Amino acid sequence: MEFIVYIFGASFIFMALALLFAYQRSRHYGLFLMGLTYAASAGLALVLMHWWPLLAGFILVWMLRLLGLDPDSKER
């Protein structure tokens, strides 16, 4: 079970880094919040070595998306 937490925690950290890099380029506030949420949930999961912070972080990011904090696509 620890390996799964490590794998998903690492993927959440990579998603957080990608979102924070995108925030740096676009200055869209929602990207910052989503990146911070992914990073916090991955950090908490790796410190506690439990799966529930990853699930909570994923749900919180989807709630931010549903609130309209994700950037719009320019292809629309």
C-alpha positions, 0 to 999 in steps of 0.5 A: 500500500505504501508504494501506491501512496508514493506513486500517486503522491509523486504524480500529484507533485508533478501535477502541482509543479505543472499547474504552478508553472502554468500559473507563472505564465498565465497568472490565472488564479485558479491554476495557483489554487489547484496547484497548491491543493495538489501539492498540499494533499501530496505532502500530507499523504506522504507525511501521514503515509495514508491514501485519504489526503490524495482523495480529498485533494482530488475532490477539492480540485474538482470542486474548484473546477466546478466553481469555474476556476480552471482556465478556458480553452482558447480553441472554443 
